[in-house]
């Protein structure tokens, strides 16, 4: 429970009614207006909060806040928006949900992640429909799903990163109780549920907070979206609480097993403790079961991943973009944009063995140093993948890796990352070779829609392949319904051979790699065998986990290995192209 020094954001159910709260320091008067009821004046407190207890209000009450000028706005901590971001907020009594589980959580060593977007994971695009696919995931060997942001965003479809009401599951996916039912269904199958959250900015449409709480933002820091969220300036305590309480809320109210924080390198905070530190400490101090806190961090800062013994001090793991980049370049030979920095075999070895490929060196694309030393971190401080929503969706056409490389290449990559001691993550549909793209899509209107459409085209205009206007015109319109629909998985077109390959790889991980993870306390050692070919060795107590991988079109010699537990390609004697072998030795 929050104490009086930390006012809770959002409605609070009390005996006989609801206590409504709004942080609106720029307002002189505020009232709460129930859709079926009278207008109720709110009392201003010294901290900028307005409060009113409304007797008789209950679960399902629809309400808005009325500002001094008469404008009606939703609750920024709304628990549900049945009519999208401009409509009334619905009060949700989370205590009334009849949880029917005794879930103890999963160890991070057990986790195999599966990233999904609720709206495109199934034809229906709902929590209920997604729950119907959980048997598929459990049989595959997935032990945790990571859901792209569900915080309420404007329109009928979107990736979720332009959300404006971060406490409210978007109504296009279903009601809060439907999300809870999904979580229960996952837990019954031994599958944890993590949620992607966005604490670096608020979306451009439907965000009314700056109107009555201008201190939500500060012009002292800048981000790719403009003024930064005010985590360290005057009147920043309520802002910090808004987001820390949001993290606590998702885990408490929905029984989630963890969160992934989007692009924390764009969060600006010069105060102590840093918002990332305070958030992690608050969440971990109040939850007794395993809670996994993940980061996306373009700056590759290892200090957020340090351990005390085997336990994370703050964050459990970080998405390892470096590993994706070196594997992607090996498979596709692409050299555009940031890929130009990831073609060297020693970087492939470092990303596999130590996590970060760049550990303080200057990255030419960025024209500044990136990262820090990571060899002392255990491998499962990193999440490895060959696809995710960013790396697919930020391409002009949203192509998946199987549109860019042949099947044997993809299976070689999968043989590497699915069995590596870094935590493996699949992107939805990857396991059966889904052909559907995952382009960027959103549902804005008017000038904002025009600006996004224009910006998307300009984003790719400097690439040589889009110098031709006819080619550039083929880039999918991010505002078109057809673009959204093109991303929906087609469950009738599963490649069973590909699916069986992934199942076999994850079974081998569970049988041979998982038992070693508690004893792999730091990064491994990589030895280059040839161009895009290497041996990596991780020490696991008295054992050594050994990867031999030839990710090239040439034949390459490798040392012998006793009793391998996984082979792909030609690994008898000299390795053929795109061949991988895993073994465990004493």
NURO-150296 format. One record per residue (C-alpha): x, y, z; residue in three letters. Coordinates in pm, whole numbers, padded with zeros to 5 digits, always signed. Each point is the difference from the previous one (the first is absolute). Example, Ala and Ser with C-alpha at 12.3 -4.5 7.8 and 13.67 -1.06 7.14 Angstrom:
% residues 2
+01230-00450+00780ALA +00137+00344-00066SER 
***
This chain:
% residues 586
+00000+00000+00000UNK +00119+00355-00072UNK +00044+00225+00303UNK -00116+00362+00029UNK +00332+00129-00134UNK -00060-00197-00319UNK -00358+00068-00115UNK -00131-00278-00218UNK -00095+00084-00357UNK -00338-00126-00114UNK -00330-00090+00169UNK +00004-00173+00340UNK -00292-00219+00108UNK -00104+00063+00359UNK -00298-00105+00210UNK -00312+00148-00158UNK +00159+00166-00301UNK +00308+00105-00195UNK +00267+00258+00082UNK +00099+00173-00322UNK +00337+00172-00031UNK +00160+00219-00263UNK +00339+00170+00003UNK -00077+00336-00159UNK +00232+00264+00153UNK -00079+00256-00273UNK -00375-00003+00077UNK -00191+00210+00251UNK -00304-00225+00008UNK -00083-00349-00124UNK -00309-00216+00029UNK -00071-00363-00078UNK -00299-00055-00223UNK -00162-00343-00005UNK -00181-00091-00319UNK -00298-00107+00207UNK +00011+00235+00295UNK +00065+00350+00121UNK +00310+00213-00036UNK +00215-00024+00314UNK +00236+00279+00095UNK +00348-00116+00097UNK +00209+00136+00285UNK +00344+00136-00085UNK +00290-00117+00213UNK +00332+00175+00050UNK +00184-00252-00220UNK -00205+00086-00310UNK -00233-00298+00033UNK -00377+00040-00011UNK -00215-00256+00185UNK -00367-00082+00038UNK -00175-00294+00161UNK -00315-00088-00194UNK -00240-00206+00208UNK -00188-00265-00193UNK +00248-00014-00288UNK +00107-00356-00073UNK +00163-00242-00237UNK -00070+00098-00361UNK -00071+00368+00070UNK +00077+00221-00300UNK +00154+00338+00079UNK +00202+00293-00123UNK +00174+00291+00168UNK -00125+00353-00071UNK +00272+00264-00006UNK -00028+00367+00090UNK -00085+00099-00358UNK -00271-00267-00025UNK +00203-00246-00204UNK -00072-00367+00075UNK +00299-00235+00006UNK +00049-00370+00082UNK +00191-00115+00304UNK +00373-00019-00091UNK +00012-00307+00229UNK -00320-00143-00151UNK -00040-00372+00050UNK -00204-00041-00321UNK -00120+00211-00293UNK -00299-00171-00163UNK -00031+00281-00261UNK +00369+00063-00071UNK +00226+00273+00135UNK -00242+00289-00046UNK -00291-00169+00179UNK -00090-00049+00365UNK +00209-00210+00235UNK -00148-00309+00161UNK +00068-00074+00366UNK +00120-00359+00038UNK -00006-00174+00338UNK +00292-00237-00043UNK -00066-00159+00340UNK -00328-00137-00137UNK +00170-00229-00253UNK -00019-00365+00121UNK +00358-00116-00054UNK +00016-00378-00012UNK +00373-00061+00007UNK +00285-00067+00238UNK +00282+00102-00231UNK +00353+00007+00142UNK +00173+00133-00309UNK +00293-00132-00200UNK +00375+00025+00048UNK +00171+00214-00263UNK +00219-00300-00086UNK -00317-00177-00119UNK -00113+00279-00230UNK -00036-00024-00377UNK -00176+00319-00115UNK -00253+00048-00278UNK -00079+00356-00106UNK -00350+00061-00131UNK -00227+00285-00104UNK -00353-00074+00118UNK -00168+00167-00298UNK +00181-00205-00265UNK +00079-00324+00184UNK -00343-00138-00095UNK -00263+00094-00261UNK -00226+00132+00279UNK +00279+00201+00162UNK -00126-00035+00357UNK +00118-00129+00338UNK -00263-00274-00018UNK +00118-00122-00340UNK +00366+00017+00107UNK -00079-00224+00297UNK -00120-00261-00248UNK +00354-00029-00141UNK +00176-00060+00332UNK +00003-00378-00044UNK +00196+00053-00321UNK +00259+00208+00188UNK +00029-00241+00292UNK +00048-00295-00236UNK +00262+00197-00192UNK +00207+00044+00316UNK -00077+00364+00071UNK -00012+00076+00373UNK -00073+00376-00007UNK -00184+00236-00232UNK +00101+00361-00035UNK -00292+00213-00116UNK +00051+00323-00191UNK -00152+00304+00176UNK -00372-00014+00070UNK -00033+00340+00173UNK -00285+00188-00167UNK +00099+00162-00329UNK -00211+00203-00242UNK -00177-00176-00283UNK -00091-00354-00092UNK +00348-00143-00049UNK +00360+00083+00081UNK +00325-00139+00132UNK -00077+00147+00343UNK +00304+00223+00040UNK -00210+00315-00048UNK -00220-00077+00297UNK -00134+00286+00213UNK -00186-00178+00281UNK +00254-00251+00130UNK -00221-00160+00268UNK -00282-00101-00236UNK +00016-00309-00226UNK -00105+00111-00346UNK -00367-00081-00061UNK +00074-00140-00347UNK +00160-00299+00175UNK -00277-00052+00256UNK -00083+00100+00354UNK +00233-00017+00303UNK -00162-00325+00114UNK +00080-00151-00338UNK +00367+00084+00047UNK -00010-00157+00347UNK -00161-00312-00144UNK +00282-00018-00256UNK +00256+00020+00280UNK -00181-00274+00195UNK -00013-00221-00308UNK +00372+00049-00060UNK +00087-00079+00360UNK -00204-00321-00012UNK +00234-00111-00279UNK +00314+00103+00186UNK +00047+00307-00219UNK +00099+00333+00156UNK -00133+00330-00136UNK +00208+00316-00040UNK -00122+00334-00135UNK +00179+00266-00199UNK -00042+00346+00159UNK +00094+00345-00127UNK +00139+00248+00253UNK +00204+00220-00235UNK -00282+00202-00159UNK -00376+00029-00043UNK -00168-00013-00339UNK -00098+00306-00205UNK -00378-00049-00006UNK -00226-00025+00304UNK +00263+00113+00250UNK -00166+00276+00205UNK +00244-00006+00293UNK +00213+00301-00110UNK -00317+00213-00003UNK -00064-00026+00373UNK +00333-00143+00122UNK +00267+00175-00210UNK +00274-00134+00227UNK -00052-00343-00155UNK +00257+00113-00260UNK +00320+00205+00016UNK +00184+00193-00269UNK +00328-00049+00186UNK +00033-00341-00168UNK -00086-00102-00354UNK -00098-00335-00146UNK -00085-00121-00353UNK -00360+00097+00084UNK +00074+00352+00129UNK +00006+00116+00362UNK +00089-00279+00242UNK -00216-00135+00279UNK +00090+00192+00314UNK +00166-00251+00230UNK +00249+00237+00163UNK -00127+00358-00005UNK -00227+00208+00222UNK -00327-00173+00090UNK +00129-00331-00140UNK -00102-00219+00294UNK -00358-00055-00122UNK +00138-00074-00347UNK +00236-00264+00133UNK -00282-00151+00203UNK -00228-00011-00303UNK +00239-00234-00181UNK +00132-00197+00298UNK -00356-00067+00113UNK -00080-00105-00355UNK +00268-00269+00016UNK -00130-00117+00337UNK -00358+00009-00128UNK +00052-00231-00298UNK +00179-00258+00211UNK -00243+00024+00295UNK -00335+00030-00175UNK +00069-00235-00291UNK +00234-00250+00170UNK +00264+00065-00265UNK +00343-00158+00031UNK +00198+00296-00122UNK +00037+00304-00221UNK +00220+00106-00289UNK +00079+00374+00005UNK +00016+00153-00347UNK +00305+00203-00111UNK +00129+00103+00342UNK +00294+00177-00166UNK -00250+00277-00082UNK -00104+00043+00365UNK +00172+00309+00142UNK +00062+00024+00373UNK +00289+00182+00167UNK -00132-00057+00353UNK +00087-00269+00254UNK -00131-00260+00016UNK -00054-00028-00373UNK -00360-00080-00091UNK +00108-00341-00134UNK +00165-00082+00332UNK -00293+00116+00212UNK -00254-00182-00217UNK +00188-00331+00017UNK +00052+00026+00375UNK -00366+00081+00065UNK -00128-00286-00215UNK +00241-00256+00140UNK -00062+00106+00361UNK -00373-00073-00014UNK -00023-00315-00212UNK +00109-00329+00156UNK -00028-00224-00307UNK +00252+00018-00287UNK -00040+00325-00194UNK +00205+00055-00313UNK +00080+00358-00102UNK +00141+00038-00350UNK +00149+00296-00183UNK +00038+00126-00351UNK +00306+00223+00022UNK +00171+00131-00311UNK +00292+00124+00210UNK +00087-00351+00125UNK +00064+00104+00360UNK +00112-00310+00197UNK -00051+00163+00342UNK -00374-00065-00017UNK +00061-00375-00034UNK +00238-00068+00290UNK -00063-00291+00234UNK +00021-00054+00374UNK +00088-00365+00008UNK -00225-00139-00273UNK -00279+00252+00060UNK -00041+00319-00205UNK +00047+00315+00205UNK -00229+00199-00229UNK -00074-00148-00344UNK -00010-00363-00099UNK +00108+00028-00362UNK +00026+00224-00306UNK -00111-00062-00355UNK +00327-00068-00181UNK -00023+00194-00324UNK +00371-00057-00060UNK -00054-00375-00026UNK -00286+00052-00243UNK +00211+00232-00214UNK +00302-00231-00032UNK -00220-00298-00083UNK -00210+00203-00245UNK +00309+00127-00183UNK +00145-00350-00018UNK -00325-00127-00153UNK -00085+00284-00239UNK +00331+00183-00062UNK -00193+00324+00042UNK +00222+00301+00068UNK -00249+00289+00003UNK -00052+00223+00304UNK +00128-00138+00329UNK +00061-00341-00157UNK +00322+00134-00152UNK +00164-00022+00344UNK -00082-00366+00068UNK +00170-00204-00274UNK +00322-00097+00179UNK +00030-00356+00129UNK +00158+00114+00328UNK -00317+00200+00071UNK -00209-00309-00071UNK +00210-00188+00252UNK -00015+00274+00260UNK -00380+00038-00026UNK -00045-00375+00043UNK +00258-00044+00274UNK -00028+00325+00199UNK -00332+00162-00092UNK +00095+00341-00136UNK +00195+00017-00327UNK +00097+00362+00071UNK +00140+00051+00350UNK +00113+00360-00008UNK +00139+00016-00352UNK -00112+00267-00246UNK -00282-00121-00222UNK +00037+00165-00340UNK -00374+00024-00062UNK -00051+00184+00330UNK +00334+00186-00022UNK +00048-00047+00374UNK +00091-00277+00245UNK -00263-00259+00081UNK -00034-00246+00283UNK +00218-00112+00287UNK +00178-00317+00117UNK -00244-00291+00029UNK +00216-00313+00019UNK -00049-00029+00376UNK -00378-00022-00036UNK -00167-00341-00029UNK -00132-00077-00349UNK -00363+00007+00111UNK +00036+00371+00072UNK -00061+00025-00375UNK -00301-00093-00215UNK +00102-00141-00336UNK -00215-00001-00315UNK +00014+00009-00378UNK -00333+00185-00034UNK -00212+00236+00205UNK -00259+00268-00071UNK +00265+00271-00044UNK +00243-00186-00220UNK -00280-00120-00228UNK -00239+00295+00019UNK +00255+00273-00046UNK +00081-00129-00346UNK -00184+00180-00278UNK -00212-00304-00087UNK +00011-00176+00336UNK +00162-00311-00146UNK +00083-00291+00227UNK +00339-00169-00013UNK -00135-00285-00212UNK -00068+00249-00280UNK +00368+00099+00009UNK +00186-00329+00045UNK -00051-00365-00105UNK -00136-00264+00240UNK +00334-00164+00077UNK +00144+00335+00103UNK -00292+00075+00230UNK +00024-00344+00161UNK +00371+00050+00057UNK -00073+00332+00174UNK -00274-00165+00205UNK +00241-00281+00093UNK +00231+00263+00143UNK -00230+00230+00192UNK -00263-00249+00122UNK +00269-00209+00170UNK +00231+00276+00121UNK +00003+00072+00376UNK -00140+00347-00063UNK -00378+00001+00053UNK -00162-00085-00332UNK -00293+00201-00142UNK -00211-00085-00304UNK -00217+00247-00190UNK -00355-00121-00062UNK -00027-00233-00297UNK +00375-00045-00030UNK -00027-00358+00121UNK -00191-00108-00310UNK +00160+00234-00252UNK -00293+00242-00024UNK +00008+00199-00322UNK -00216+00289+00121UNK +00197+00326+00031UNK -00015+00215+00309UNK -00003+00357-00137UNK -00050+00310+00212UNK -00370+00087+00034UNK -00211+00250+00193UNK -00344+00161-00016UNK +00032+00377+00024UNK -00198+00255-00198UNK +00029+00347-00148UNK +00329+00194+00003UNK +00166-00246+00237UNK -00072-00288-00237UNK +00139+00201-00293UNK +00315+00080+00198UNK +00057-00365+00091UNK -00058-00114-00356UNK +00244+00260-00131UNK +00256-00073+00269UNK -00006-00371-00073UNK +00079+00063-00366UNK +00273+00252+00082UNK +00155-00241+00247UNK +00096-00231-00284UNK +00063+00261-00270UNK +00376+00007+00064UNK +00033-00374-00065UNK +00125-00066-00356UNK -00265-00267-00062UNK -00273+00262+00049UNK +00149+00268-00221UNK -00243-00114-00270UNK -00335+00176+00071UNK -00192-00303-00124UNK +00182-00222+00247UNK -00053+00250+00283UNK -00373+00013-00081UNK -00022-00372+00073UNK +00080+00048+00369UNK -00319-00096+00188UNK -00213+00286+00125UNK +00027-00027+00382UNK -00352+00148+00036UNK -00173-00248-00231UNK -00211-00277+00146UNK +00150-00235-00258UNK +00346+00056+00151UNK -00127-00107+00341UNK -00184-00300-00143UNK +00308-00113-00193UNK +00179-00060+00330UNK -00256-00247+00138UNK +00139-00351+00030UNK -00153-00263-00226UNK -00030-00306+00223UNK -00116-00212-00293UNK +00342+00016-00169UNK +00231-00151+00260UNK +00319-00158-00136UNK +00000-00318+00211UNK +00361-00088-00078UNK +00115+00342+00117UNK -00219-00022+00310UNK +00139-00344+00085UNK +00353+00135-00039UNK -00070+00274+00254UNK -00165-00247+00238UNK +00302-00229-00022UNK +00242+00288+00062UNK -00191+00121+00306UNK -00022-00357+00129UNK +00379-00028-00032UNK +00037+00331+00183UNK -00221-00123+00282UNK +00184-00332+00029UNK +00364+00103-00049UNK +00042+00376+00049UNK -00249+00084+00275UNK +00172-00221+00263UNK +00328+00187-00057UNK -00133+00355+00033UNK +00031+00034+00381UNK +00373-00076-00033UNK +00076+00236-00290UNK +00094+00306+00204UNK +00162+00217-00267UNK +00051+00034-00373UNK +00179-00254-00214UNK +00308+00004-00220UNK -00019+00024-00379UNK +00265-00126-00241UNK -00029+00095-00368UNK +00033-00301-00231UNK -00057+00187-00324UNK -00210+00278-00146UNK -00340-00016+00179UNK +00112-00326+00160UNK +00091-00046+00365UNK +00011-00213+00311UNK -00147+00136+00324UNK +00058-00168+00336UNK -00191+00075+00321UNK +00118-00147+00330UNK -00275-00156+00210UNK +00162-00130+00315UNK +00186-00317-00098UNK -00157+00003-00348UNK +00056+00200-00317UNK -00284+00093-00234UNK +00145+00025-00352UNK -00143+00157-00313UNK +00166-00064-00336UNK -00165+00206-00274UNK +00083+00064-00362UNK -00229+00283-00112UNK +00157+00039-00342UNK -00019-00148-00349UNK +00350-00150+00026UNK +00127-00323+00154UNK +00182+00048+00331UNK +00201-00230+00227UNK -00095-00039+00367UNK +00148-00192+00294UNK -00161-00335+00075UNK -00279-00021+00256UNK -00103-00299+00210UNK -00366-00105-00003UNK -00176+00309-00144UNK -00362+00046+00104UNK -00101+00215-00299UNK +00111+00001-00361UNK -00126+00198-00295UNK +00153-00019-00344UNK +00321-00179-00093UNK +00205-00030+00320UNK +00194-00318-00083UNK +00363+00101-00009UNK +00032+00333-00181UNK -00322+00200+00046UNK -00207+00073-00306UNK -00172+00337-00053UNK -00254+00102+00263UNK +00075-00284+00239UNK -00034+00005+00380UNK +00100-00242+00274UNK -00060+00015+00376UNK +00171-00221+00257UNK +00070-00027+00372UNK +00338-00116+00125UNK +00156-00058+00339UNK 
***
